[in-house]
Amino acid sequence: MSSQLGQGLYDVIARRRDVRAEFSGDDLDQDALRRVLRAAHQAPSVGHSQPWDFVLVKDEVKRNEFAEHVETERKIFADQLDGERRATFEKIKVEGIRESGLGVVVTYSPGRGGQHVLGRHAIADAGLYSTCLAIQNLWLAATAEGLGVGWVSFYREEFLADLVGLPDGVRPVAWLCLGPVTRLQEVPDLVRHDWRKGRTLDEAIHIDSWSA
């Protein structure tokens, strides 16, 4: 490793976890929050369009309403599973909406940057990919700060857009639970609960073509 700084980055990447049950409920330091959001805003974006926004949801009523919606969607998903798979799923906590104390709704605005966004003419989703890069920056910065992040995916986009008052055409990409944690799990939740083991790096590498 060429430097301690470089090693620190790899350590943060390795420690990053999708947090559910480990939020402590402690107050989130506002300076740390600002640094994490700044890191997200420094992400690369197609045509330097910066198509993201961050809606900080602190209101307890809104968070409770979203948590209830997520629970409904969780039940819909559970009903699609067979007995053994459902039993495994029931052990998995899918969100920490109330426990984290803050929800960060990351949005994507396709109109940001005007009609002709440099680099997006052939790949319509390049702006969406840019927003995901901002989320990754946020997540790694939060991990470096000793904070936890949990990406909630059991929701309908229309519901969340209405809940936080998004303008027409602006898409909610993620609700991120953000807050202090008691610890970060060494093993990802879905591996610990035998939902999915994951693949090795070698299984994901292809040379020159997929079949090779």
C-alpha positions as CSV (number, residue, x, y, z in Angstrom):
1,M,0.0,0.0,0.0
2,S,1.5,3.4,-1.0
3,S,0.2,5.4,1.9
4,Q,-1.7,5.2,5.2
5,L,-4.4,7.3,3.6
6,G,-4.9,4.7,0.8
7,Q,-5.0,1.9,3.4
8,G,-7.6,3.9,5.3
9,L,-9.8,4.1,2.3
10,Y,-9.7,0.3,1.7
11,D,-10.5,-0.3,5.4
12,V,-13.5,2.0,5.2
13,I,-14.8,0.1,2.1
14,A,-14.3,-3.2,3.9
15,R,-16.1,-2.0,7.1
16,R,-19.1,-0.4,5.3
17,R,-22.3,-2.2,6.2
18,D,-26.0,-1.8,5.5
19,V,-27.2,-1.0,9.0
20,R,-30.6,-2.1,10.4
21,A,-30.5,-3.0,14.1
22,E,-27.3,-1.3,15.3
23,F,-28.5,2.3,15.4
24,S,-27.9,3.7,18.9
25,G,-30.6,6.5,18.8
26,D,-28.0,9.0,19.9
27,D,-28.0,12.5,18.5
28,L,-26.3,13.0,15.1
29,D,-23.5,15.5,15.2
30,Q,-24.4,18.2,12.8
31,D,-20.9,19.0,11.7
32,A,-20.4,15.3,10.9
33,L,-23.7,15.4,8.9
34,R,-22.4,18.3,7.0
35,R,-19.2,16.6,6.1
36,V,-21.0,13.5,5.0
37,L,-23.3,15.5,2.8
38,R,-20.4,17.4,1.4
39,A,-18.7,14.2,0.4
40,A,-21.9,13.1,-1.3
41,H,-22.1,16.4,-3.2
42,Q,-18.5,15.9,-4.4
43,A,-19.3,12.8,-6.3
44,P,-18.6,12.8,-10.1
45,S,-21.6,13.3,-12.3
46,V,-22.3,13.1,-16.0
47,G,-21.8,16.5,-17.6
48,H,-21.2,17.9,-14.1
49,S,-25.0,18.1,-13.9
50,Q,-25.1,17.1,-10.1
51,P,-28.6,15.8,-10.6
52,W,-29.1,14.9,-6.9
53,D,-30.8,16.5,-3.9
54,F,-31.0,15.5,-0.3
55,V,-34.2,15.7,1.7
56,L,-33.4,15.4,5.4
57,V,-36.4,13.9,7.1
58,K,-36.3,14.5,10.9
59,D,-40.0,14.8,11.5
60,E,-41.2,11.8,13.6
61,V,-44.6,11.7,12.1
62,K,-43.2,11.4,8.6
63,R,-40.8,8.8,9.7
64,N,-43.5,6.7,11.4
65,E,-45.7,7.0,8.3
66,F,-42.9,5.8,6.1
67,A,-42.0,3.0,8.5
68,E,-45.7,1.8,8.3
69,H,-45.6,1.9,4.5
70,V,-42.4,-0.2,4.5
71,E,-43.9,-2.7,6.8
72,T,-46.8,-3.2,4.4
73,E,-44.4,-3.7,1.5
74,R,-42.4,-6.2,3.6
75,K,-45.5,-8.3,4.2
76,I,-46.3,-8.2,0.4
77,F,-42.8,-9.5,-0.3
78,A,-43.0,-12.1,2.5
79,D,-46.3,-13.5,1.1
80,Q,-44.4,-14.4,-2.2
81,L,-42.0,-16.7,-0.4
82,D,-42.3,-20.4,0.3
83,G,-42.2,-21.7,3.9
84,E,-38.5,-22.1,4.5
85,R,-37.5,-19.0,2.6
86,R,-40.1,-17.0,4.4
87,A,-38.9,-18.3,7.7
88,T,-35.4,-17.1,6.8
89,F,-36.7,-13.7,5.7
90,E,-38.7,-13.2,8.9
91,K,-35.4,-13.1,10.8
92,I,-34.1,-10.2,8.8
93,K,-34.7,-6.6,9.9
94,V,-35.1,-4.6,6.7
95,E,-35.0,-1.0,8.1
96,G,-34.0,1.3,11.0
97,I,-36.2,4.2,10.1
98,R,-37.3,5.1,13.6
99,E,-34.1,4.0,15.4
100,S,-31.7,6.1,13.2
101,G,-33.4,9.4,13.9
102,L,-32.8,10.8,10.4
103,G,-33.8,9.8,6.9
104,V,-31.9,11.1,3.9
105,V,-34.0,10.9,0.8
106,V,-31.7,11.1,-2.2
107,T,-33.4,12.2,-5.4
108,Y,-32.6,12.3,-9.1
109,S,-33.7,15.2,-11.3
110,P,-33.4,14.2,-15.0
111,G,-33.9,17.8,-16.0
112,R,-30.9,19.1,-14.1
113,G,-28.3,20.4,-16.5
114,G,-30.7,21.2,-19.3
115,Q,-31.7,19.4,-22.4
116,H,-28.3,18.5,-23.6
117,V,-26.2,17.0,-20.8
118,L,-22.7,16.3,-21.9
119,G,-22.1,12.6,-22.0
120,R,-25.8,11.5,-21.5
121,H,-26.9,11.6,-25.1
122,A,-26.4,7.8,-25.7
123,I,-26.9,6.6,-22.1
124,A,-30.2,7.9,-20.7
125,D,-29.5,6.5,-17.2
126,A,-26.1,8.2,-16.8
127,G,-27.6,10.8,-14.5
128,L,-29.2,8.0,-12.3
129,Y,-25.8,6.3,-12.2
130,S,-24.3,9.7,-11.0
131,T,-26.8,9.8,-8.2
132,C,-25.8,6.4,-7.1
133,L,-22.2,7.6,-6.9
134,A,-23.3,10.3,-4.6
135,I,-25.0,7.7,-2.4
136,Q,-21.8,5.7,-2.3
137,N,-19.7,8.7,-1.3
138,L,-22.2,9.5,1.4
139,W,-22.0,5.9,2.7
140,L,-18.3,5.7,2.8
141,A,-17.9,9.1,4.4
142,A,-20.5,8.1,7.1
143,T,-18.5,4.9,7.8
144,A,-15.3,6.9,8.2
145,E,-17.2,9.1,10.7
146,G,-18.3,6.1,12.7
147,L,-21.9,6.5,11.6
148,G,-24.2,3.9,10.1
149,V,-26.3,3.9,6.9
150,G,-29.1,1.7,5.9
151,W,-30.7,1.8,2.4
152,V,-34.4,1.1,2.7
153,S,-35.8,-0.5,-0.5
154,F,-39.2,-1.7,0.6
155,Y,-41.3,1.2,-0.7
156,R,-43.2,2.5,-3.7
157,E,-41.6,5.5,-5.3
158,E,-44.9,7.3,-5.7
159,F,-45.6,7.1,-2.0
160,L,-42.2,8.4,-1.0
161,A,-42.3,11.2,-3.5
162,D,-45.7,12.3,-2.1
163,L,-44.5,12.0,1.5
164,V,-41.6,14.4,1.1
165,G,-43.3,16.7,-1.5
166,L,-41.1,16.0,-4.5
167,P,-41.8,18.1,-7.7
168,D,-43.1,16.3,-10.8
169,G,-40.4,14.5,-12.6
170,V,-38.0,14.2,-9.6
171,R,-37.4,10.6,-8.7
172,P,-36.7,9.3,-5.1
173,V,-33.7,7.0,-5.5
174,A,-33.1,6.1,-1.9
175,W,-34.3,6.5,1.7
176,L,-31.1,6.3,3.7
177,C,-31.3,5.8,7.5
178,L,-28.4,7.7,8.9
179,G,-27.1,7.9,12.5
180,P,-24.7,6.8,15.3
181,V,-24.4,3.1,15.8
182,T,-23.4,0.8,18.7
183,R,-21.2,-1.1,16.2
184,L,-20.9,-2.3,12.6
185,Q,-21.4,-6.0,12.0
186,E,-18.3,-7.8,10.7
187,V,-20.5,-10.0,8.5
188,P,-23.2,-8.5,6.3
189,D,-26.7,-9.3,7.6
190,L,-27.9,-11.2,4.5
191,V,-24.8,-13.5,4.8
192,R,-25.3,-13.9,8.6
193,H,-28.9,-14.9,8.1
194,D,-28.2,-17.3,5.3
195,W,-30.2,-15.3,2.7
196,R,-27.4,-15.1,0.2
197,K,-23.7,-15.9,0.4
198,G,-22.4,-13.7,-2.4
199,R,-19.8,-14.4,-5.1
200,T,-16.0,-14.3,-5.1
201,L,-14.2,-11.6,-7.1
202,D,-12.9,-14.2,-9.5
203,E,-16.4,-15.3,-10.4
204,A,-17.2,-11.7,-11.4
205,I,-14.2,-11.1,-13.7
206,H,-14.4,-11.7,-17.4
207,I,-11.6,-11.1,-19.9
208,D,-12.4,-9.6,-23.3
209,S,-15.9,-11.2,-23.4
210,W,-18.5,-12.6,-21.0
211,S,-18.0,-16.2,-22.2
212,A,-14.2,-16.1,-21.8
